[in-house]
Amino acid sequence: MFKTTLSKGIFIPSMVFIFLVSITSVLYPELTDQILNLIKNFIFVNLNWVYVWSVTLFVIFLVYLLFSKYGNIRLGDNDSRPEHSFFSWVAMLFSAGMGIGLMYFGVAEPMQHYSSEVFGLTQYVNKAKNAQLYTFFHWGIHAWAIYGLVGLSLSYFTYRFKLPLSLRSCFYPLLKNKINGKWGNVIDVFALCSTFFGITTTLGFGVVQINSGLQILNIVPDTNFIYQIMIVAILVSLAVLSALTGVDKGIKLLSNINVILVVCLLLFVLAVGPTVFLIGSFTEGLGNYINNFFNLTFATHVYDQETLPWFYDWTILYWAWWISWSPYVGLFIAKISKGRTIREFIVAVLLIPSLFNFIWMTVFGNGAIWFDMNVGKGALSALAGNPDALMFRFLEYLPYSEIASYMTIFIVIIFFVTSADSGIFVMNSIATKNALKSPKWQTILWGGLLAVLALVLLNAGGLKALQSMTLITALPFSIIMILFIVSLLKGLSIDQSYYDRNFSKATVPWSGRLWKDRLKQIVATKDRSAVDFFINTVVKEAFAELQIEFAKNGIDAAINYKTDPSKIEMEIKYDVINNFIYGVETTSKKVATYLIDEDNLPGIQLSGTFFPKAYFGDTRESYDIQYFTKKELISDILKHYDRFLGIVSEENNGMFISSDSYEQL
């Protein structure tokens, strides 16, 4: 039998639902598309306000967190630090968040807005401005607020509370341990199906664009289905290989390469295109976006009936699309965001990708509009209904167009692979309840399922039906995301109270009784041996004496020793709650080089200064205890123990004190 980490309660129901929808879409593509379209249109027409208010709420909430007292809370233990460099982190979240869509709609969306009958009554200048404005709106802060909320919720509850990297964990403050039962499985099944449908449809449309580009460059003779099979087989194989290497290798490497190539292509178009026009239009477009931000956010177009169909087909469709993709993108962003602060997370997720999207859409979208007005005489506008080829037709107006087209295809291919490999990674993570290590055949299974279903649906014309299904799932998930906000607020409130509440003083005020001894300690050379000596005498004696007294009171306290670096800790173990830990370790800090030669500063060494640092089991901020006497140290330990007992006795702190944690995270 195959060894597997798949959870039957998640995997089997998900596969049943995915295959039922897919088979129905293949056997009855037109009927399925018609029925799902009716449902989608009903939602868009009658419940579009749910999307408008939900997305608005997501933006307001994240901006509130950005400037609130919660912004400094770290996604992980207080002493945790990011696992990836800032550049790699942004590159990976950007590649997963936008991917092929950036290449597909970079020229197509601004051109479609520009040529739309909705703006047909206005002069071309206003049409161009509106095209840019609404493109910014659809690809900017609102889109990334959707991804950001899901990613932040998952990161917070996974790394702060040691829960599984799963959507069910975001409900812990509301459902508590019920997330481990059927309710949790239902949530994860929903996330897995939504992720699978979203990636399948996107990869299907991505294959069409790659095939179209290869045909334009005469690499393949046409867009025959045979060539699409070959493209999918090659690219999904690469995605599986990348996924097998893990996030730290394949996915990170491809994302970094992708961002570098995208920037190079962007700079090329900016340099050889209408540079002055593009820079000026970006500046004006950004100002236009900022000035109209609130009007755009709350607009429902009820007073302008002629624009309502456009509103449903663009803004509402985009909000539904981003929401339906958010389980996948949010899970991936969460996976790579451990150690970031909430403020750092929100700034990076909301602003950096949005700003880059604005620049990209201006350079490619406004560049295409400029050529359409001044060179092509409407030739590009006429292709607005053919987005698969529009990017390549736009590049033909530039010098070295063939090189740029080859580069574009290469970027689309890498986007395809990074979307697929991160999708495979996320789906396996959901289906296995975030198993630490899964057999390789599971990764191959997910890749094979994506490839086969995408091709079968593409050949049968069922991709549109599956896309409609994906958009329909956005409605219930928007409600789920609102509950994420409730859970986050509850969790953050308890978090702040837990770490800030002053159960006891953590430091001991000095008295004048031992001032001569204090002075000797202050001016003494603070090298490693001196601190090790302090730990092996004062600290060790204090721990031993306190251990005896704990035993007299029926409490078993263990003393743990480590030598590299010198470390000693007192630990009181429990079955239900987290253990109480008070430890002391040798720690160093750098000294400014200009102090080394100062004669009137004793004990300064180039290698730095050392001190004994107290640390705690809940990773609260540590501090220097080098001037504590034995009795003062005992007193300090008892104050922390008193604080610990006070915390564990309060029901609200259950999320922080439970020993039922997932240490593999």
N, C-alpha and C positions, 0 to 999 in steps of 0.2 A: 504493500500500500504506500501511496505517496504521503510523505510527511507534509503537513499543512498547518498554517497558523490562522486560516480563515475561520471566522466566526459564523457558525451555521445560522444563527438567529439574524444575521445581517446579510450574508452572502446569498443564501437560498432565496429569501423573499425578493431581494433586489434583482437577481437573475431572472426569476419568474416574471416580474413586472417588465423588466427591460426587454426580454424576448417576446412577451405578449404584444407590447407596443410596436416593437420592430417588425415582427411578423405581420401584424395587421397593416403596418405602413407599407410593407413590401407587397402583400397580396392585394390590398385595396388602397393604393396610394391616393387616388383622387377622392374616394369616399372618405377616407380617414382625414385627409387634408381639409376636406370640406367641413366635416363635423368639428374638427379641432379649431378650424378657422372661425366657425360660428361661435364657439365658446370663447376663443381669444378676443374676437371682435366685441362680444357682449361685455367682457371684462374691461376692455380698453375704452368702450363708449360709456358704460354705466358706472364703472368702478375706477376710472382713471385717477380720481381724487385720492384714492388709497395710495397709489404710487407717488403722487405729487407730495402728499403730506408725509409719507414715510421717508422719502429721500430728503425732504427738507428737515425732518426731525434728525436724521442721521448726521447731516452737516452741522446743525446747531449743537448737537450733543458732543461731537468731536471737537468743535471749536471751544465749547465750554470746558472740556477736559484739558485742552491745550493750555488754557490760562488759569486753571483751577489749582488748588493745593494738591490734587492727585497727580499732577504732571510729573512729579519727581519719583513716583513709585516705579520700581524696576520690574520688568517682566521676567521674574525669576527671584531667587534669593537676593537679599540686599547687597551681597558681595559678589553676585554673578556679573560677568562681563560678556559682551557680544562674541559670538563664535565666528563671525565672518567680518571681513573688512567692510567699511562703509560703501566702497565702490561695488564690491561683489554683492553685498546685500541689496542695494538699489538696483543693480543690474538684474538680479534674479527675480525680484518682485515685479520689476518692469516687464521682463520677458514673459512671466506667467500672467501678468495682469492684462496686457494689451496684445502682445504676440502678433499673429498674422493680421489681426484687425487693423493695426497701424498701417501696414503695407496695403491692405485691401481698400481701406477707406480714406487714406491720406489725400488722394486726388479725387476719388469718387464722391465722397460726401459733400465737400465744398462745391464741386461742380454740379451735383444733383440739386443742392439748394439754389445755386445760382441760376440754373435752367428751369427751376420749378415754376409752375403757373401761379403758385401762391404769391411769389414776389414778381410776377410778370408785369404788373401794372406800374411798378416803380422803375426809375431810371437805373441804368446799369451800375452806377456807383453805389446806390443803396442796395441793389441786389448783391453786389460783391461784399458789402459790409455785413449784410444780414447773413449771407452764406458763412462768412468767417465767424460771426457772433454765435450762431447756433451750433456750429461745429465745435467751438470752444466750450459752449454750454454742455454739449453731449459727451465731450471727452475730457472734461476738466474736473474740478473739485467735487462735483456731485457724484460722478462715476467712482472716483477714488474714495469718497466717503462711504460708499456701499461696501467696497472691498475692505476698507480700513476698519469699519465697525466689526465685521466678522473676524478679520485677522486679529484685532485687538482683543476681542472677547476670548478667542481661542488661546492666544498667547498668555493672557492674564490668568485664566483658570488652569491652563496646563502647567505653566512654569511657576506660578505663584502658589497654587494649591496642590501641585503634584498630581493633577488629574490626567486622564488619557487625552491625547491630542484628538479630540472628537467633539462634534457639535453638541453631543449630550452633556458634556462637561460645562457648557455655558449655562445650563439650567440648574447647576448644583445649588445655588442659594434659594431657588424656588422649589426644587423637587428633592433635594438632599440625596439620600442613598437610593431613591427610586430611579435615578439615572442609570443604575446598573441593571435594571430589569427591562420589561417590555417597552416602557416609554422611551428608554434610551435607545433600544433597537429600532423603534419606529423612526426616531429622529435621524439615526445614522443611515437607515434604508433610504429615507428621503434624500439625504445628502449624497449618497452614492449614486442613486438614479439620476438626480439633477446633474451631478458632475459628469456622469457617463454620457447623457444626452447632449450636454453642452459641448463637450470635447468632440464627440462624434460628428455633430453638425459642423462645427468649426473646422475640423480636419477635412471633412468632405468638401467644403467650399474652398479651403486652402489648396487642395489638390487641383481643383478646377483652375485656380489662378496660376499655379505653377505650370500646369499643362498649357494654358493660354500663352504664358510668357515663353515657354519652350517652342511653341508653334511660331510665334512672332519672330523669334530668333532663328527659325529654320532648323532647330535641333531635332524636332519631331515633325512629321508631315501634317498632323491634324490633332484634334482633341478626342480621338477614338478612346473608347473605354479600356482597350488593351493597354494603352500608354498610361492611363490612370492607375491600372492595377500594378504596373511596373513601378510607378512613382511611389505608391503607397507601400509596396513590399520593401523597397529600398529604404524609405524614410522611417517607417515604423521599426524596421530592423535596427537602424541607427538609434532610434529612441529607446528601444529595449536595452541595447548595449549601454547607452548612457545611464538609464535608470538602474541597471545592475551595478554600476560603479558608485551610486549613491549621490547625495546632494553635494558633498564636499569635493567631488571630483568632476564627473561628467556634466552634471547640470550647471554647476558653478562655472566651469570652463566655457561651456557653450554660451551661457548668458553673458559672460565677460566679452567673448568674441563678438557676440551679437551687438552689444551696445557700442563697441568700438567701430564695427562696420556701419552701423546705423548712423553714427555721428559723422563718419567719413563721407557717406553718401549725402547726408544733409549738408555738410560744408561744401561738397562738390556742386550741388544744385544751387546753393546760395551764391557761390563764387561765379559760376558760369551763367546763371540765370539773371533776371532783372534785379540785381542786388539792392540798389537804392530803393526801388519800389517795395521789395520784400521787407527790408528793415523798417521802412516807414509804415507799411501796412501792419506789421507786427506791433509796433509801438501804439498805433492808433487802435488796432484791434484789442489789445490788452486793456487800454483805457476804456474802450467801449464795453468790454466784458465787465470790468469793475463797476462802471456806472450803471449798467443794467442788471447787475447780479441779482438783486432782490426782485425786480420785475420778472426776470426769467424764472427765478426759483418758484414763485407763487402763481405764474401764469397758467390759466386753464383754457384760454381762448373762447370762453363762453359768449363773449360779446361780438365775436367775429366768426360767424358760422362757416364762412368759406375756408377758413384755415383749420377747422377742426379735423378733417381727414388727414391733413399733413401732420397735425399735432399727435394724432393717434399713431400714425405710421412712423413717426420719427422720435419725438421726445418720450412718449409713453412706451413705445417699443424698446427704446434704449434703456429706460429705467428697468423695465422687465428683464431685458437681456443681462444687464449688469447684475441685477439681483439673482437671477437664475445661475449666473456664473460664480457668485460670491462664495458658495460653499467650497468650491474647488480652489479659487484664488486665495480665499481667506485661510484655508488650511495650509496652503503652501507658504503664504506670507508668515503665518504663525510658526511654521516649522523652522524658518530661517531667522526669526526675530528674538530669540532668547537672549536676555541680557540687556536689551534696549530699555530706556525709560519710556513711559507713556508719552511724554512730551516729544521726545526724539522720534518715536514711532509715528506720531500723528503728523509732525512737520515733514518727515521724509515721505510718508505714504500719500499725504494730501497735496503737498506743494511741489515736490521735485518732479514726479511723473506728470502732473498737470502742466507745469511750466514747459517741460520738454514736449508734451503733446501740442501745446499752443504753438511752439516754434516749428515743429514738424508740419502741422496742418497749415500754417501760414506759408512756409517755404514751398510745399508741394501743392496745396490747394490754391493759394493765391497766385503761385507761379503759373499753374495751369490756367487760371482765369485770365491772367495777364496775356499769356500766349494766345488764348482763345479770342480775346478782344483785339489784340494788336497784330497778330501774325496769322493765326489759323482761321480767322473770320468765321467763328462758330463751329469749327471742325470738332473741337473737343466737347463742346456742349452737345453736339449731335450724338456723341458716344456715352452720354451720361447714363443711359440704360444698360451699358455693357461694362460694369465695374471690373470684370476679370481682366480686361485688356487696357483699361483707361490709364493705369500707371505707366505701362510700357509705351503707349501712344504719346503720352506727355513727354517722356524722356527722349522721344525722337526729335523734339524741337531743340534739344540741347546738343552742344558739341560732344564728341566722344560718346554718343548715345548708346552705341553697342556695348561699350565697356560698362556704362552705368546700368544697362539692362541686365547684363550678366551678373553684376554685383547685386542688383535687386532680387534676381532669382535666388542667388546664393543666400541672401538675408532671409527671404521667405522660407527657404528650405530649413535654415537653422531655427527660425521661429517655429516652423512646423515641428521640428524635432524637440525643441525645448518645451513647447506646449504639450506634446505627446508624452515626453519622459516625465515631466513634472506631474502630468495628469495620471500616468501609471503609478507613480509614487504615491500620490494622494489617494487614489482609489484603493490601492492595497493597504494603505494606512487605515482608511475607514473600515474596510472589510475585515481587518485583523484586530480591530480595537487598538491600533498603534503598537503592534508587536515590535519588539526591539530588532529582531532579525527574522526574515522570512526566507523560505527556500526560493531558489532562482526560478523554478518553473512557474511560480505564481506571477512573477513579473512578465514572463513570456506569455502567460495566459491572458493577462490584461492587454498587452500589446496586440496579441492575435485577435481578441474580441473587438478591440477598437478598429483594427484594420478591416476585418471581415464585414462588420456591420456597416461601417462607413461606405465601403465599396458596394455592398448589396443595396443599401438605401440609395446611394448615388445612381446606380444602374436602374433601379426600379422607380426612381423619381419620388422616393419617400422621405428625402431629407427635409423638405419643407414641412411635411407633417410632423416630423420629429422636432423641428425647430419650433413649431407652434406649441407642441407639448411642453417643450422647455420653457417657453414664455408663459404658459398657463401656470406652471409650478411656481412662478415668481410671486403670484398673489398670496398664497398661504405662507411662503417664506418671508415675505415682507412683514407679516404679522409676527412670525417667529423672531425676526430681527428686532422688532420693537420690544419683545420680551428679553432679548439680549441686553438691551439698554437697562431694563428694570433689574436684571441680574447683576450687571456691572455696577450700577449705582449702589445696590445693596452690598455687594462684595467690597467695593472701594471704601464705603463708609465703615464697615467692620475692620478693614485693613488699616485705615487711618487711625481708628480708635485703638487697635491692637498694638501698633508700634509707637504711637504718640502718648498714650495714656500713661501717666506718671504714677505707677503703683508704688514705687519707692525710689529714693535717690540713688543714683548709680555711682556717685563719687563720695569720698569722705573728706569733709573739711579739715584742714590742718589746724593743729593747736600749736602754741608756742613752746610746748614742753620739750620737744625733740628738735629744736631749731638747728643746733650745731650738727647733729647727725644729718639733717636734711641738706644743709649746706655742703657737707662732704660728698653726699650723693650727687648733688647738682653739678659740682665741678669735677667729679671723677670722670676718667676716660670711659666712654660708653662703647666698648668693643663687644664682640660676640661672647667672649669668654666671661666677661663680667655679668652679662645678662644670663648666660647659662648657669653661672654660679648662683645668681639670685633665684632662678627657677628651681634649682636642685637643693636649695637651702630654705629660704623663706616660704616659697610657694609650696614646696613638697611637704614641709613641716605643717603648714596651715591646712593643707588637704588631709594629711594623716590625722591630725588632731580633730578635724571636723568629721572625718569618717567614723572615728570612734564614738563621737557624740551622736551622730546619726544612728549608729547601731544600737546605742542605749535607748533610743526612742523608736526602735522597731523599723528603721529605714535602712535598706541595703544600698549603700553608695559605693560604686566602684571607682578606682583611680587608674586611668589609662596613661601609659608612658610612650612617647615617641622621641627618637633622637635626631632626626634630620628633617627639619630643624628641631631644636629642643622644644618639646611640647608636652604638657601635662594637662589632663582634664579630669574633672569629677563628673561622673555620670550616674544618674538615678534612673533605672529602667522601669518602664510601665508597659502594660499589655494593650490598653485601649487608647491612651494618649501618647503624644510624642515624649521622648525621654528628656529629662532636665539635664542640660550640659552647661558647665562653666569651665572654660579652659584658658590656659595661659601659654603663649608661644613666643619664641624669639623672633623679632621682626626688625627689619632695617629700613632706614629712610635716607635719601640722598641729602648731602649737605652742599650748599652753594660753594663753588670753588673759590670765590673771593674771601671766604672766611678761613680758608686753610692756613694762610700766612699771618693771620691776626694773632699777635702775641698775647693779647689780654683776653682771649677766649680759650679756656682750658679744654682738653679732651677732644678737639676737633680733628678728624682724620679724613683723608681723601677717600677712603673706602666707604665712608658714611658712618652714621651713628646707629646704634642698636638699642632696642628697648623691649621690655616684656609687654605683650599686648593681651588683654583679656578678650575672649570671644565667647559667643553663646550659641546654643543649639538652634535658635530661630533666626540666625544671621543678622541680628540687630547690630547697630554700629558699635564697633569695638573701641577700646581706649587704652591709654598708657597707664600701667600700675606700678612703674618702677620705684616710686617713693612710698609704697604701702609697707607698713609693718605687718607682721604675721597676724596680729589681732585685727588690724584694719582690713586685711584681705579676707579674713573669716567673716567679718561684719559685712563686707561687700557681697560675698557669696550668699549669705543668709538673706540679704535684701533682695537679691535676684531670685532666690528660691521663694521668698514671700510673694514677689511679683508673679512668679510662675503659678503658684497655687491660686492666687487671685484670678488669674486669667483662665485657667482650666475649669474653674468653678462657674464661669459665665457661659450660658448656652450660646450666645451670639458668636463666640469665638471658636465654635466647633469646626469651622472650615480650616482653622490654623493649627488646631491641636490634635486632630485625629491622626492616629498612627496608620490608618488604612490608606496609605499613600502609594503612589506608583514610582518607586525609586529609580526604575529604569529610565525615567525621563531626565 
